Amino acid sequence: MARLVWLVVLALAIVSVTACDDGGLVTTGVVIDVQQTDPATVTGFTLRADDGRTIIFRVGQTSSSDGSFPSIHLRDHLVSAQRVAVRYVEGDDGPVAIRLADAP
């Protein structure tokens, strides 16, 4: 019986993650710079990834559901050094962030 409950929970988790998946790659790390055109508009940011790479992201059309946050919140992460999870796609000019969330 416990095994059946575990399998149901696992299946629901997989369905939930799949339903929320908006494609792209994912990396986590610490924000070390934020580029803005004005106080309310973030156009890009630099991330020191957990694997040591420094990645410069442009901010694309970001999702604002399922625990994600707006790009302006990156300023808070810059100040606090709290890790972020970035879902991104490779654009013509490099990586483009499409979803931002607190890293686990």
DSSP file (Angstrom, degrees, kcal/mol; ACC not computed):
  #  RESIDUE AA STRUCTURE BP1 BP2  ACC     N-H-->O    O-->H-N    N-H-->O    O-->H-N    TCO  KAPPA ALPHA  PHI   PSI    X-CA   Y-CA   Z-CA
    1    1 A M     >        0   0    0      0, 0.0     4,-2.2     0, 0.0     5,-0.2   0.000 360.0 360.0 360.0 -44.3    0.0    0.0    0.0
    2    2 A A  H  >  +     0   0    0      1,-0.2     4,-2.3     2,-0.2     5,-0.1   0.875 360.0  53.6 -61.7 -36.0    2.8    2.4    0.9
    3    3 A R  H  > S+     0   0    0      2,-0.2     4,-2.3     1,-0.2    -1,-0.2   0.896 107.1  50.7 -65.9 -39.2    4.4    1.7   -2.4
    4    4 A L  H  > S+     0   0    0      2,-0.2     4,-2.3     1,-0.2    -2,-0.2   0.912 110.3  49.2 -63.8 -43.3    1.2    2.5   -4.3
    5    5 A V  H  X S+     0   0    0     -4,-2.2     4,-2.5     1,-0.2    -2,-0.2   0.919 110.9  50.7 -61.6 -43.5    0.9    5.8   -2.5
    6    6 A W  H  X S+     0   0    0     -4,-2.3     4,-2.5     1,-0.2    -2,-0.2   0.905 110.1  49.7 -61.3 -42.6    4.5    6.6   -3.3
    7    7 A L  H  X S+     0   0    0     -4,-2.3     4,-2.5     2,-0.2    -1,-0.2   0.885 110.6  49.7 -65.5 -38.8    3.9    5.8   -7.0
    8    8 A V  H  X S+     0   0    0     -4,-2.3     4,-2.5     2,-0.2    -2,-0.2   0.927 111.8  48.3 -64.8 -44.3    0.8    8.1   -7.1
    9    9 A V  H  X S+     0   0    0     -4,-2.5     4,-2.2     1,-0.2    -2,-0.2   0.921 112.7  48.8 -61.6 -44.3    2.8   10.9   -5.5
   10   10 A L  H  X S+     0   0    0     -4,-2.5     4,-2.2     2,-0.2    -2,-0.2   0.913 110.8  50.0 -61.4 -44.3    5.6   10.5   -7.9
   11   11 A A  H  X S+     0   0    0     -4,-2.5     4,-2.4     1,-0.2    -2,-0.2   0.913 110.8  49.4 -62.5 -43.4    3.3   10.4  -10.9
   12   12 A L  H  X S+     0   0    0     -4,-2.5     4,-2.4     1,-0.2    -1,-0.2   0.890 109.9  51.6 -63.6 -38.8    1.5   13.6   -9.7
   13   13 A A  H  X S+     0   0    0     -4,-2.2     4,-2.5     2,-0.2    -1,-0.2   0.912 110.3  48.5 -63.7 -42.1    4.9   15.3   -9.3
   14   14 A I  H  X S+     0   0    0     -4,-2.2     4,-2.5     2,-0.2    -2,-0.2   0.920 112.3  48.1 -64.8 -43.9    6.0   14.4  -12.8
   15   15 A V  H  X S+     0   0    0     -4,-2.4     4,-2.5     2,-0.2    -2,-0.2   0.910 112.0  50.7 -62.5 -42.1    2.7   15.6  -14.3
   16   16 A S  H  X S+     0   0    0     -4,-2.4     4,-1.5     2,-0.2    -2,-0.2   0.930 112.3  45.3 -62.2 -47.1    3.0   18.9  -12.4
   17   17 A V  H  X S+     0   0    0     -4,-2.5     4,-0.9     1,-0.2    -1,-0.2   0.910 113.8  49.7 -64.7 -42.1    6.5   19.5  -13.5
   18   18 A T  H >< S+     0   0    0     -4,-2.5     3,-0.6     1,-0.2    -1,-0.2   0.899 109.3  51.5 -63.8 -40.8    5.7   18.7  -17.1
   19   19 A A  H 3< S+     0   0    0     -4,-2.5    -1,-0.2     1,-0.2    -2,-0.2   0.820 113.9  44.5 -66.5 -30.1    2.7   21.0  -17.1
   20   20 A C  H 3< S+     0   0    0     -4,-1.5     2,-0.3    -5,-0.2    -1,-0.2   0.556  85.9 113.7 -90.0  -8.8    4.8   23.9  -15.8
   21   21 A D    <<  -     0   0    0     -4,-0.9     3,-0.1    -3,-0.6    -3,-0.0  -0.481  38.8-179.6 -72.0 123.2    7.7   23.3  -18.1
   22   22 A D        -     0   0    0      1,-0.4    -1,-0.1    -2,-0.3    -4,-0.0   0.046  47.2-109.1-109.5  25.0    8.1   26.1  -20.6
   23   23 A G        +     0   0    0      1,-0.2    -1,-0.4    66,-0.0    75,-0.1  -0.037  69.3  89.5  79.0 177.4   11.1   24.6  -22.4
   24   24 A G  S    S-     0   0    0     63,-0.1    65,-0.2    -3,-0.1     2,-0.2  -0.258  74.1 -60.6  92.6-178.2   14.7   25.7  -22.3
   25   25 A L  E     -A   88   0A   0     63,-3.3    63,-2.7    -2,-0.1     2,-0.4  -0.600  43.3-140.8-101.4 163.3   17.7   24.9  -20.2
   26   26 A V  E     +A   87   0A   0     61,-0.2     2,-0.3    -2,-0.2    61,-0.2  -0.991  22.4 165.8-131.5 137.9   18.1   25.6  -16.5
   27   27 A T  E     -A   86   0A   0     59,-2.0    59,-3.3    -2,-0.4     2,-0.3  -0.967  17.3-150.1-140.8 159.3   21.1   26.8  -14.4
   28   28 A T  E     +A   85   0A   0     -2,-0.3    22,-2.6    57,-0.2    23,-0.3  -0.922  34.0 108.6-128.4 155.8   21.4   28.1  -10.9
   29   29 A G  E     -AB  84  49A   0     55,-1.9    55,-2.8    -2,-0.3     2,-0.4  -0.985  60.1 -55.3 170.5-162.4   23.8   30.5   -9.3
   30   30 A V  E     - B   0  48A   0     18,-2.2    18,-3.1    -2,-0.3     2,-0.4  -0.906  43.7-122.7-113.2 132.8   24.3   34.0   -7.7
   31   31 A V  E     + B   0  47A   0     51,-0.5    16,-0.2    -2,-0.4    50,-0.1  -0.595  31.4 172.6 -73.0 126.4   23.5   37.2   -9.5
   32   32 A I  E     +     0   0A   0     14,-2.7     2,-0.3    -2,-0.4    15,-0.2   0.483  64.8  15.1-114.8  -6.8   26.6   39.4   -9.6
   33   33 A D  E     - B   0  46A   0     13,-1.1    13,-2.5     2,-0.0     2,-0.4  -0.950  57.6-158.1-162.9 146.8   25.3   42.3  -11.9
   34   34 A V  E     - B   0  45A   0     -2,-0.3     2,-0.5    11,-0.2    11,-0.3  -0.998  10.2-151.9-129.7 129.5   22.0   43.6  -13.1
   35   35 A Q  E     + B   0  44A   0      9,-3.0     8,-2.4    -2,-0.4     9,-1.5  -0.880  21.5 176.0-102.0 129.9   21.6   45.8  -16.2
   36   36 A Q  E     - B   0  42A   0     -2,-0.5     6,-0.2     6,-0.3    -2,-0.0  -0.970  34.1-158.9-133.8 147.2   18.7   48.2  -16.2
   37   37 A T  E    S-     0   0A   0      4,-1.6     5,-0.1    -2,-0.3    -1,-0.1   0.669  89.5  -8.5 -92.4 -22.4   17.4   50.9  -18.6
   38   38 A D  E >  S- B   0  41A   0      3,-0.9     3,-1.7     0, 0.0    -1,-0.3  -0.936  90.1 -81.5-159.8 172.8   15.5   52.5  -15.7
   39   39 A P  T 3  S+     0   0    0      0, 0.0     3,-0.1     0, 0.0     0, 0.0   0.717 127.9  39.7 -57.8 -21.8   14.6   51.7  -12.1
   40   40 A A  T 3  S+     0   0    0      1,-0.1     2,-0.5     2,-0.0    32,-0.2   0.405 104.3  73.7-108.3   1.9   11.7   49.4  -13.2
   41   41 A T  E <   -B   38   0A   0     -3,-1.7    -4,-1.6    30,-0.1    -3,-0.9  -0.930  54.5-169.3-127.5 111.6   13.2   47.7  -16.3
   42   42 A V  E     +B   36   0A   0     -2,-0.5    -6,-0.3    -6,-0.2    29,-0.1  -0.854   8.2 175.1 -94.9 126.3   15.8   45.0  -16.1
   43   43 A T  E     -     0   0A   0     -8,-2.4    16,-2.1    -2,-0.5     2,-0.3   0.616  63.3 -16.6-104.3 -18.1   17.3   44.2  -19.5
   44   44 A G  E     -BC  35  58A   0     -9,-1.5    -9,-3.0    14,-0.3    -1,-0.3  -0.984  53.6-159.3-172.3 171.6   20.0   41.7  -18.5
   45   45 A F  E     -BC  34  57A   0     12,-2.0    12,-3.2    -2,-0.3     2,-0.5  -0.984  19.5-123.3-160.1 160.8   22.0   40.3  -15.7
   46   46 A T  E     -BC  33  56A   0    -13,-2.5   -14,-2.7    -2,-0.3   -13,-1.1  -0.936  25.0-163.5-112.9 133.6   25.2   38.4  -15.0
   47   47 A L  E     -BC  31  55A   0      8,-2.9     8,-2.8    -2,-0.5     2,-1.0  -0.950  18.2-147.6-118.7 131.9   25.1   35.1  -13.1
   48   48 A R  E     -BC  30  54A   0    -18,-3.1   -18,-2.2    -2,-0.4     6,-0.2  -0.871  35.1-142.8 -92.7 103.6   28.0   33.2  -11.4
   49   49 A A  E >   -B   29   0A   0      4,-2.5     3,-2.4    -2,-1.0   -20,-0.3  -0.207  19.1-110.3 -68.5 156.9   26.7   29.7  -12.0
   50   50 A D  T 3  S+     0   0    0    -22,-2.6   -21,-0.1     1,-0.3    -1,-0.1   0.762 119.1  58.8 -58.1 -25.9   27.1   27.0   -9.4
   51   51 A D  T 3  S-     0   0    0    -23,-0.3    -1,-0.3     2,-0.1    -2,-0.1   0.393 123.6-102.9 -87.4   5.4   29.6   25.3  -11.7
   52   52 A G  S <  S+     0   0    0     -3,-2.4    -2,-0.1     1,-0.3     2,-0.1   0.243  78.1 131.9  97.7 -13.3   31.9   28.4  -11.8
   53   53 A R        -     0   0    0     -5,-0.1    -4,-2.5     1,-0.0     2,-0.6  -0.379  52.4-136.7 -70.6 151.1   30.9   29.8  -15.2
   54   54 A T  E     -C   48   0A   0     -6,-0.2     2,-0.5    -2,-0.1    -6,-0.2  -0.963  26.0-171.4-106.7 121.4   30.0   33.5  -15.6
   55   55 A I  E     -C   47   0A   0     -8,-2.8    -8,-2.9    -2,-0.6     2,-0.6  -0.954  15.5-151.8-120.9 128.6   26.9   33.8  -17.8
   56   56 A I  E     -C   46   0A   0     -2,-0.5     2,-0.3   -10,-0.2   -10,-0.2  -0.886  21.7-167.1 -99.9 117.8   25.5   37.1  -19.2
   57   57 A F  E     -C   45   0A   0    -12,-3.2   -12,-2.0    -2,-0.6     2,-0.3  -0.800  17.1-147.2-104.6 143.2   21.8   36.8  -19.8
   58   58 A R  E     -Cd  44  96A   0     37,-2.2    39,-3.1    -2,-0.3     2,-0.6  -0.789  29.9-120.1 -91.8 152.1   19.4   39.0  -21.7
   59   59 A V  E     + d   0  97A   0    -16,-2.1    39,-0.1    -2,-0.3     3,-0.1  -0.862  37.0 177.6 -98.1 120.2   15.9   39.1  -20.2
   60   60 A G        -     0   0    0     37,-2.3     2,-1.0    -2,-0.6    37,-0.1  -0.033  54.5 -42.3 -96.4-155.9   13.2   37.9  -22.6
   61   61 A Q  S    S-     0   0    0     -2,-0.1     2,-0.3    35,-0.0    -1,-0.1  -0.662  73.5-156.6 -73.3 105.4    9.5   37.5  -22.0
   62   62 A T        -     0   0    0     -2,-1.0    37,-0.2     1,-0.1     2,-0.1  -0.619  13.0-117.7 -93.7 147.6    9.6   35.9  -18.6
   63   63 A S        -     0   0    0     35,-2.4    37,-0.4    -2,-0.3     6,-0.1  -0.460  18.0-164.6 -72.3 149.2    6.9   33.7  -17.0
   64   64 A S        +     0   0    0     -2,-0.1     2,-0.3    35,-0.1     3,-0.1  -0.181  57.8  80.5-130.3  42.4    5.3   35.0  -13.9
   65   65 A S    >   +     0   0    0      1,-0.2     3,-1.3     4,-0.1    -2,-0.1  -0.846  68.4  40.0-136.2 172.9    3.6   31.9  -12.6
   66   66 A D  T 3  S-     0   0    0     -2,-0.3    -1,-0.2     1,-0.3     3,-0.1   0.872 131.9 -43.6  55.6  45.6    4.4   28.8  -10.6
   67   67 A G  T 3  S+     0   0    0      1,-0.3    35,-0.6    -3,-0.1    -1,-0.3   0.488 104.2 131.9  84.3   2.0    6.8   30.4   -8.1
   68   68 A S  B <   -E  101   0A   0     -3,-1.3    -1,-0.3    33,-0.2    33,-0.3  -0.375  42.7-145.2 -81.9 168.2    8.7   32.5  -10.5
   69   69 A F        -     0   0    0     31,-2.4    31,-0.4    -6,-0.1    -4,-0.1  -0.915  22.1 -93.2-132.3 159.6    9.4   36.2  -10.0
   70   70 A P    >   -     0   0    0      0, 0.0     3,-1.7     0, 0.0     4,-0.2  -0.328  39.5-111.6 -69.5 155.0    9.6   39.3  -12.1
   71   71 A S  G >  S+     0   0    0      1,-0.3     3,-2.0     2,-0.2     4,-0.3   0.777 112.7  68.7 -60.4 -28.6   13.0   40.4  -13.4
   72   72 A I  G >  S+     0   0    0      1,-0.3     3,-1.5   -32,-0.2     4,-0.4   0.790  87.0  69.3 -62.4 -25.2   13.1   43.5  -11.2
   73   73 A H  G X> S+     0   0    0     -3,-1.7     4,-1.4     1,-0.3     3,-0.6   0.644  77.0  82.5 -67.0 -14.0   13.4   41.1   -8.2
   74   74 A L  H <> S+     0   0    0     -3,-2.0     4,-2.3     1,-0.2    -1,-0.3   0.814  80.4  65.0 -59.9 -29.1   16.9   40.3   -9.4
   75   75 A R  H <> S+     0   0    0     -3,-1.5     4,-2.0    -4,-0.3    -1,-0.2   0.911 100.4  50.2 -59.7 -41.3   18.1   43.4   -7.6
   76   76 A D  H <> S+     0   0    0     -3,-0.6     4,-2.5    -4,-0.4     6,-0.3   0.897 110.4  49.4 -62.7 -40.2   17.1   41.9   -4.3
   77   77 A H  H  X S+     0   0    0     -4,-1.4     4,-1.8     2,-0.2     5,-0.5   0.848 107.6  55.1 -68.0 -33.7   19.0   38.7   -5.2
   78   78 A L  H  < S+     0   0    0     -4,-2.3    -2,-0.2     2,-0.2    -1,-0.2   0.933 113.4  40.9 -62.1 -46.0   22.1   40.8   -6.1
   79   79 A V  H  < S+     0   0    0     -4,-2.0    -2,-0.2     1,-0.2    -1,-0.2   0.889 122.9  38.5 -70.5 -41.1   22.1   42.5   -2.7
   80   80 A S  H  < S-     0   0    0     -4,-2.5    -1,-0.2    -5,-0.2    -2,-0.2   0.637  95.2-135.1 -87.9 -14.5   21.3   39.3   -0.7
   81   81 A A     <  +     0   0    0     -4,-1.8     2,-0.3     1,-0.2    -3,-0.2   0.736  47.1 159.7  61.8  24.1   23.4   36.9   -2.7
   82   82 A Q        -     0   0    0     -5,-0.5   -51,-0.5    -6,-0.3    -1,-0.2  -0.628  44.5-109.7 -75.9 133.9   20.5   34.5   -2.6
   83   83 A R        -     0   0    0     -2,-0.3    20,-1.8   -53,-0.1     2,-0.3  -0.261  32.9-157.3 -65.6 148.8   20.8   31.9   -5.4
   84   84 A V  E     -AF  29 102A   0    -55,-2.8   -55,-1.9    18,-0.3     2,-0.5  -0.897  12.7-136.2-123.2 155.6   18.4   32.0   -8.3
   85   85 A A  E     -AF  28 101A   0     16,-3.4    16,-2.0    -2,-0.3     2,-0.5  -0.957  23.0-163.5-108.7 129.9   17.3   29.3  -10.8
   86   86 A V  E     -AF  27 100A   0    -59,-3.3   -59,-2.0    -2,-0.5     2,-0.5  -0.961  10.7-161.8-120.1 121.6   17.2   30.6  -14.4
   87   87 A R  E     +AF  26  99A   0     12,-2.6    11,-3.2    -2,-0.5    12,-1.5  -0.885  31.2 164.9 -95.2 132.4   15.3   28.8  -17.2
   88   88 A Y  E     -AF  25  97A   0    -63,-2.7   -63,-3.3    -2,-0.5     2,-0.3  -0.945  32.9-142.4-147.0 163.2   16.7   30.1  -20.5
   89   89 A V  E     - F   0  96A   0      7,-2.1     7,-3.0    -2,-0.3     2,-0.7  -0.909  33.6-108.2-122.2 154.3   16.9   29.5  -24.3
   90   90 A E  E     - F   0  95A   0     -2,-0.3     2,-0.1     5,-0.2   -66,-0.0  -0.765  41.8-172.1 -85.1 115.9   19.9   30.1  -26.5
   91   91 A G  E >   - F   0  94A   0      3,-2.5     3,-1.4    -2,-0.7     5,-0.0  -0.390  41.9 -93.3 -96.2 178.7   19.2   33.2  -28.7
   92   92 A D  T 3  S+     0   0    0      1,-0.3    -1,-0.0    -2,-0.1    -2,-0.0   0.831 128.2  40.3 -61.1 -32.8   21.2   34.6  -31.6
   93   93 A D  T 3  S-     0   0    0      1,-0.4    -1,-0.3   -35,-0.0    -3,-0.0   0.079 128.9 -79.7-106.0  22.8   23.1   36.9  -29.2
   94   94 A G  E <  S- F   0  91A   0     -3,-1.4    -3,-2.5     2,-0.0    -1,-0.4  -0.642  82.4  -7.1 112.6-171.0   23.5   34.4  -26.3
   95   95 A P  E     - F   0  90A   0      0, 0.0   -37,-2.2     0, 0.0     2,-0.5  -0.328  53.6-159.7 -69.1 139.8   21.3   33.1  -23.5
   96   96 A V  E     -dF  58  89A   0     -7,-3.0    -7,-2.1   -39,-0.2     2,-0.2  -0.975  16.0-132.7-121.7 117.9   17.9   34.7  -22.9
   97   97 A A  E     +dF  59  88A   0    -39,-3.1   -37,-2.3    -2,-0.5    -9,-0.3  -0.506  29.9 168.7 -70.6 130.9   16.2   34.2  -19.5
   98   98 A I  E     +     0   0A   0    -11,-3.2   -35,-2.4     1,-0.4     2,-0.3   0.488  67.4  25.2-119.7 -10.2   12.6   33.1  -19.8
   99   99 A R  E     - F   0  87A   0    -12,-1.5   -12,-2.6   -37,-0.2     2,-0.4  -0.941  61.1-167.1-156.3 134.5   11.8   32.2  -16.2
  100  100 A L  E     + F   0  86A   0    -37,-0.4   -31,-2.4   -31,-0.4     2,-0.3  -0.976  18.9 155.6-124.7 134.0   13.4   33.3  -12.9
  101  101 A A  E     -EF  68  85A   0    -16,-2.0   -16,-3.4    -2,-0.4     2,-0.2  -0.981  49.1 -85.1-151.3 160.7   12.8   31.6   -9.5
  102  102 A D  E     - F   0  84A   0    -35,-0.6   -18,-0.3    -2,-0.3   -19,-0.1  -0.489  52.4-118.9 -63.3 135.7   14.4   31.2   -6.1
  103  103 A A              0   0    0    -20,-1.8   -20,-0.1    -2,-0.2    -1,-0.1  -0.527 360.0 360.0 -78.0 146.3   16.9   28.3   -6.3
  104  104 A P              0   0    0      0, 0.0    -1,-0.1     0, 0.0    -2,-0.1   0.502 360.0 360.0 -66.8 360.0   16.2   25.3   -4.0
